[in-house]
Amino acid sequence: MRVLDANIDRCREGLRVLEDVARFILDDGFLSANLRDLRHRLTQAAAYLGSGLLTARRANDDVGAAQNDPQEPLLDLAELVTANSKRVQEALRVLEEFSRLPELSQLLDGPWFKSARFTVYGYEQRLVGRLLRRDKIQKLNGLYFILDHTTTQGRPEMQVAEQALQGGASVLQLRDKVREKGIQLDVALALKDLCQRYEALFIVNNDPDLALAVNADGVHLGQRDFPLSVARQILPLDRIIGVSAATYDEAHQAEVDGADYIAVGSIYPTMSKTDTRPAGLETLRRVRGLTKRPLVAIGGINLENIHDVLEAGADAIAVISAVAGAPDPGQAAEQLVDRFRRYRGPDSG
């Protein structure tokens, strides 16, 4: 009973630390709720043991309490999450093993402890990944420019890309549905260097392998593209993954799957893409109520309607033709960024 008491306490304490990181630091409602549920389930499991746990507790006489093991200071939040995840996992393993004893097998659900341990392995990976990506995620605001060489009015794509960045775009995505991979690789490498010079994020559309090859900041996935879980296996933990959503249900699934941002659209009709599905401002508003993840609004956004889009809850606006098709792409980007900053205020970046 002393062993069970100690490990149930260790497990609950560690889960509380993880839950607070998810809730108060990452604003991750899905992880926070699931960690809370896991902690409550553990409390229920302990209840089956009755008052025997408290009766067996000997905190003052515990030989381990007098041991002053030196503790290395934690370097960052990721180490904090890792340390407490290991604490929970080890405690669950102890509970699982003791549940195999004949006198405890009817009181403890051994298979559940095992299942919970593997669940925490996944939560650890997701929490650490979110923390490693925090700096990138914070840049997902303002102007998100999607570069498609077929929309530049015949102008060199690198020229248009640099003009957009000079105008203040904070994110640049390469979208290329036509050219061979070898050509895309050269273009992506050049764009990655360009984005580094302007301290902007570089995202590759629908190609985790290309994103990995050029060390891009992340990848963007459509509903019919790579599954997010597969892309996450391909990319390092510090790379962001965005997902397109045209409906509330798609956005909710992206939240559950762990997308770093959600692109909602098409907000308005657009000629830049022929396979878009309408979402509208109302869907954007509903998704804003669903998640604290960055929301990128896309589809037909321009100077005339950007205010309504921001009012509906967008953190960033994604455009193609509004910049690439403008007579002066740099000026068009600058005007959109200025409109965004005037709406958000002087601290919007």
C-alpha positions as CSV (number, residue, x, y, z in Angstrom):
1,M,0.0,0.0,0.0
2,R,2.9,2.4,0.7
3,V,4.2,1.7,-2.8
4,L,0.8,2.3,-4.4
5,D,0.3,5.5,-2.4
6,A,3.6,7.0,-3.3
7,N,3.3,6.2,-7.0
8,I,-0.3,7.4,-7.3
9,D,0.8,10.7,-5.7
10,R,3.8,11.0,-8.0
11,C,1.5,10.3,-11.0
12,R,-1.1,12.9,-10.0
13,E,1.5,15.6,-9.2
14,G,3.3,15.1,-12.5
15,L,0.0,15.1,-14.5
16,R,-1.0,18.4,-12.8
17,V,2.3,20.0,-14.0
18,L,1.7,18.8,-17.5
19,E,-1.9,20.0,-17.4
20,D,-0.9,23.4,-16.3
21,V,1.7,23.8,-19.1
22,A,-1.0,22.8,-21.6
23,R,-3.6,25.0,-20.1
24,F,-1.8,28.2,-19.1
25,I,1.3,28.3,-21.3
26,L,0.2,26.6,-24.5
27,D,-3.5,27.4,-24.4
28,D,-4.1,23.9,-25.7
29,G,-7.6,23.0,-24.7
30,F,-7.5,19.5,-26.1
31,L,-4.3,18.4,-24.2
32,S,-5.4,20.2,-21.0
33,A,-8.8,18.4,-21.0
34,N,-7.3,15.0,-21.7
35,L,-4.6,15.4,-19.0
36,R,-7.3,16.5,-16.6
37,D,-9.4,13.4,-17.5
38,L,-6.4,11.1,-17.0
39,R,-5.7,12.6,-13.6
40,H,-9.4,12.2,-12.6
41,R,-9.3,8.6,-13.8
42,L,-6.3,7.9,-11.7
43,T,-8.1,9.4,-8.7
44,Q,-11.0,7.0,-9.3
45,A,-8.5,4.1,-9.5
46,A,-7.1,5.0,-6.2
47,A,-10.6,5.2,-4.7
48,Y,-11.0,1.5,-5.1
49,L,-8.2,1.0,-2.6
50,G,-10.2,2.8,0.1
51,S,-8.6,4.2,3.2
52,G,-5.8,1.7,3.1
53,L,-3.6,4.2,1.2
54,L,-3.8,6.9,3.9
55,T,-3.5,4.3,6.6
56,A,-0.3,2.9,5.1
57,R,1.3,6.4,4.5
58,R,4.4,7.1,6.7
59,A,5.7,10.3,5.3
60,N,7.8,11.1,8.4
61,D,9.3,7.7,8.6
62,D,10.1,7.3,4.9
63,V,13.8,6.5,4.5
64,G,13.8,8.3,1.2
65,A,12.6,11.5,2.7
66,A,15.9,12.1,4.4
67,Q,17.9,11.6,1.2
68,N,19.0,14.9,-0.2
69,D,19.6,14.0,-3.8
70,P,21.0,17.0,-5.7
71,Q,18.6,18.1,-8.4
72,E,20.0,19.7,-11.6
73,P,18.2,22.9,-12.5
74,L,15.9,22.7,-15.5
75,L,17.0,24.6,-18.5
76,D,13.6,25.4,-20.0
77,L,10.0,24.4,-20.2
78,A,10.7,21.5,-22.5
79,E,12.9,20.0,-19.9
80,L,10.2,20.6,-17.3
81,V,7.7,18.7,-19.4
82,T,10.1,15.9,-20.1
83,A,11.0,15.5,-16.4
84,N,7.4,15.3,-15.3
85,S,6.4,13.1,-18.1
86,K,9.1,10.6,-17.1
87,R,7.8,10.9,-13.5
88,V,4.3,10.0,-14.6
89,Q,5.4,7.2,-16.9
90,E,7.6,5.6,-14.2
91,A,4.9,5.8,-11.6
92,L,2.4,4.2,-14.0
93,R,4.8,1.4,-14.7
94,V,5.2,0.7,-11.0
95,L,1.4,0.6,-10.6
96,E,1.0,-1.7,-13.6
97,E,3.6,-4.1,-12.2
98,F,2.1,-4.2,-8.7
99,S,-1.4,-4.8,-10.2
100,R,-0.1,-8.2,-11.3
101,L,0.2,-9.4,-7.7
102,P,-2.6,-11.8,-6.7
103,E,-3.7,-9.7,-3.7
104,L,-4.0,-6.5,-5.9
105,S,-5.2,-7.8,-9.2
106,Q,-8.9,-7.4,-8.3
107,L,-8.4,-3.9,-7.0
108,L,-6.2,-2.4,-9.7
109,D,-6.8,-2.3,-13.5
110,G,-3.4,-3.3,-14.8
111,P,-4.2,-2.9,-18.5
112,W,-5.5,0.6,-17.9
113,F,-2.2,1.7,-16.3
114,K,-0.3,0.3,-19.3
115,S,-2.7,2.1,-21.7
116,A,-2.3,5.3,-19.7
117,R,1.5,5.1,-19.8
118,F,1.5,4.8,-23.6
119,T,-0.9,7.7,-23.8
120,V,1.5,9.9,-21.7
121,Y,4.3,9.0,-24.1
122,G,2.3,10.6,-26.9
123,Y,1.3,13.6,-24.7
124,E,5.0,14.2,-23.8
125,Q,5.9,14.3,-27.5
126,R,3.1,16.7,-28.3
127,L,3.8,19.1,-25.4
128,V,7.5,19.2,-26.0
129,G,6.9,19.8,-29.8
130,R,4.5,22.6,-29.1
131,L,7.1,24.3,-26.8
132,L,9.9,23.9,-29.3
133,R,7.6,25.5,-32.0
134,R,6.4,28.4,-29.8
135,D,8.7,31.0,-31.4
136,K,7.6,30.1,-34.9
137,I,3.9,29.9,-34.0
138,Q,4.1,33.4,-32.5
139,K,5.1,34.7,-36.0
140,L,1.8,33.5,-37.5
141,N,0.2,37.0,-37.6
142,G,-0.1,39.7,-40.1
143,L,0.4,39.0,-43.8
144,Y,0.8,35.4,-45.0
145,F,1.8,35.5,-48.6
146,I,1.3,32.4,-50.8
147,L,3.7,32.4,-53.8
148,D,2.5,30.6,-56.9
149,H,4.6,31.2,-60.0
150,T,1.5,31.0,-62.2
151,T,0.0,34.1,-60.6
152,T,2.9,36.5,-60.8
153,Q,1.8,38.1,-64.2
154,G,4.9,36.7,-65.8
155,R,7.3,38.5,-63.3
156,P,10.1,36.5,-61.8
157,E,8.8,34.7,-58.7
158,M,11.9,35.6,-56.6
159,Q,11.3,39.2,-57.4
160,V,7.7,39.1,-56.3
161,A,8.6,37.1,-53.2
162,E,11.2,39.7,-52.1
163,Q,8.8,42.5,-52.8
164,A,6.2,40.9,-50.6
165,L,8.7,40.4,-47.8
166,Q,9.9,44.0,-48.1
167,G,6.3,45.0,-47.8
168,G,6.1,43.3,-44.4
169,A,4.9,39.7,-45.0
170,S,5.7,37.7,-42.0
171,V,5.1,34.3,-43.6
172,L,5.8,33.1,-47.1
173,Q,4.4,29.8,-48.5
174,L,5.6,28.1,-51.7
175,R,2.8,26.5,-53.6
176,D,3.7,24.7,-56.8
177,K,1.4,22.1,-58.3
178,V,3.0,22.0,-61.7
179,R,6.8,21.9,-61.8
180,E,9.1,19.0,-61.3
181,K,10.6,18.4,-57.9
182,G,14.1,19.3,-58.9
183,I,13.0,22.7,-60.0
184,Q,10.9,23.1,-56.8
185,L,13.9,22.2,-54.7
186,D,16.1,25.0,-56.2
187,V,13.3,27.5,-55.8
188,A,12.6,26.4,-52.2
189,L,16.2,26.7,-51.2
190,A,16.4,30.2,-52.6
191,L,13.1,31.2,-50.9
192,K,14.3,29.8,-47.6
193,D,17.5,32.0,-47.7
194,L,15.3,35.0,-48.7
195,C,12.9,34.4,-45.7
196,Q,15.9,34.1,-43.3
197,R,17.1,37.5,-44.5
198,Y,13.8,39.1,-43.7
199,E,13.2,37.0,-40.5
200,A,10.0,35.5,-42.0
201,L,8.6,32.0,-41.8
202,F,9.0,29.8,-44.8
203,I,6.3,27.2,-45.4
204,V,6.0,24.6,-48.1
205,N,2.6,23.5,-49.4
206,N,1.7,19.9,-49.2
207,D,5.2,18.4,-49.3
208,P,6.8,17.4,-46.0
209,D,9.7,15.8,-47.9
210,L,10.5,19.0,-49.7
211,A,10.1,21.0,-46.4
212,L,12.5,18.7,-44.7
213,A,15.0,18.8,-47.6
214,V,15.3,22.6,-47.5
215,N,15.0,23.0,-43.7
216,A,11.7,25.0,-44.1
217,D,9.9,26.2,-41.0
218,G,7.0,24.0,-41.7
219,V,4.4,22.6,-44.1
220,H,0.8,23.4,-44.9
221,L,-1.7,20.6,-45.6
222,G,-5.0,20.6,-47.3
223,Q,-7.9,18.3,-46.5
224,R,-6.9,15.9,-49.3
225,D,-3.1,16.1,-48.7
226,F,-0.8,14.2,-46.4
227,P,-2.4,13.3,-43.1
228,L,-1.0,15.5,-40.3
229,S,0.1,12.4,-38.3
230,V,2.3,11.3,-41.3
231,A,3.8,14.8,-41.8
232,R,4.6,14.9,-38.1
233,Q,6.6,11.7,-38.4
234,I,8.6,13.1,-41.3
235,L,9.4,16.5,-39.9
236,P,11.4,17.3,-36.8
237,L,9.5,18.4,-33.7
238,D,10.3,22.1,-34.1
239,R,8.6,22.4,-37.5
240,I,5.1,23.8,-37.7
241,I,2.2,22.2,-39.5
242,G,-0.9,24.1,-40.7
243,V,-4.1,22.6,-41.9
244,S,-6.8,24.0,-44.2
245,A,-10.4,23.9,-43.0
246,A,-13.6,25.0,-44.7
247,T,-16.0,23.8,-42.0
248,Y,-16.2,23.9,-38.2
249,D,-15.8,20.1,-38.0
250,E,-12.6,20.1,-40.1
251,A,-11.2,22.8,-37.9
252,H,-12.1,20.8,-34.8
253,Q,-10.4,17.8,-36.2
254,A,-7.3,19.9,-36.9
255,E,-7.3,21.0,-33.3
256,V,-7.6,17.5,-32.0
257,D,-4.8,16.3,-34.4
258,G,-2.5,19.0,-33.1
259,A,-2.2,21.4,-36.0
260,D,-0.1,24.5,-35.1
261,Y,-2.4,26.8,-37.0
262,I,-5.7,26.5,-39.0
263,A,-6.3,28.2,-42.3
264,V,-10.0,28.9,-42.7
265,G,-11.4,29.5,-46.1
266,S,-12.4,30.3,-48.6
267,I,-13.8,33.4,-46.9
268,Y,-14.7,35.1,-50.1
269,P,-14.8,33.9,-53.7
270,T,-11.4,33.8,-55.3
271,M,-10.0,33.2,-58.8
272,S,-6.5,32.1,-57.5
273,K,-7.7,28.6,-56.8
274,T,-10.4,26.7,-58.6
275,D,-11.0,23.9,-56.1
276,T,-11.9,26.0,-53.0
277,R,-14.9,25.5,-50.9
278,P,-16.8,28.3,-49.3
279,A,-16.4,28.9,-45.6
280,G,-17.4,32.5,-45.0
281,L,-17.0,34.9,-42.1
282,E,-19.5,33.0,-39.9
283,T,-17.4,29.8,-40.0
284,L,-14.3,31.9,-39.1
285,R,-16.2,33.3,-36.1
286,R,-17.3,29.8,-35.0
287,V,-13.7,28.4,-35.3
288,R,-12.4,31.4,-33.4
289,G,-14.6,30.3,-30.5
290,L,-13.3,26.8,-30.8
291,T,-9.5,27.3,-30.5
292,K,-6.8,29.7,-29.4
293,R,-4.5,28.4,-32.1
294,P,-3.5,31.0,-34.7
295,L,-6.2,31.3,-37.4
296,V,-5.2,32.2,-41.0
297,A,-8.1,33.5,-43.1
298,I,-7.8,32.9,-46.8
299,G,-9.8,33.5,-50.0
300,G,-10.6,36.7,-51.7
301,I,-9.2,39.0,-49.0
302,N,-8.2,42.5,-50.0
303,L,-8.1,46.1,-48.6
304,E,-11.8,46.5,-48.9
305,N,-12.8,43.5,-46.7
306,I,-9.7,42.9,-44.5
307,H,-11.4,44.8,-41.6
308,D,-14.4,42.4,-41.5
309,V,-12.0,39.4,-41.6
310,L,-10.0,40.7,-38.7
311,E,-13.2,41.4,-36.8
312,A,-14.2,37.8,-37.3
313,G,-11.1,36.6,-35.4
314,A,-8.3,36.1,-37.9
315,D,-4.7,36.3,-36.6
316,A,-3.3,36.5,-40.1
317,I,-4.6,36.9,-43.7
318,A,-3.3,34.7,-46.5
319,V,-3.3,36.2,-50.0
320,I,-2.2,35.3,-53.4
321,S,-3.4,37.5,-56.2
322,A,-3.9,40.6,-53.9
323,V,-0.1,40.8,-53.8
324,A,1.2,38.7,-56.7
325,G,-1.3,40.1,-59.2
326,A,-0.9,43.7,-58.1
327,P,1.0,46.2,-60.3
328,D,3.4,46.8,-57.4
329,P,3.5,43.7,-55.1
330,G,5.6,45.4,-52.5
331,Q,3.2,48.3,-52.2
332,A,0.2,46.0,-52.1
333,A,1.8,44.0,-49.3
334,E,2.7,47.1,-47.4
335,Q,-0.9,48.4,-47.6
336,L,-2.3,45.2,-46.3
337,V,0.2,45.1,-43.5
338,D,-0.5,48.7,-42.6
339,R,-4.2,48.0,-42.5
340,F,-3.6,45.0,-40.3
341,R,-1.4,47.0,-37.9
342,R,-3.8,49.9,-37.7
343,Y,-6.5,47.4,-36.7
344,R,-4.4,45.5,-34.2
345,G,-2.6,48.6,-32.8
346,P,1.1,49.6,-32.6
347,D,2.2,46.4,-30.8
348,S,1.0,44.0,-33.5
349,G,4.6,43.7,-35.0
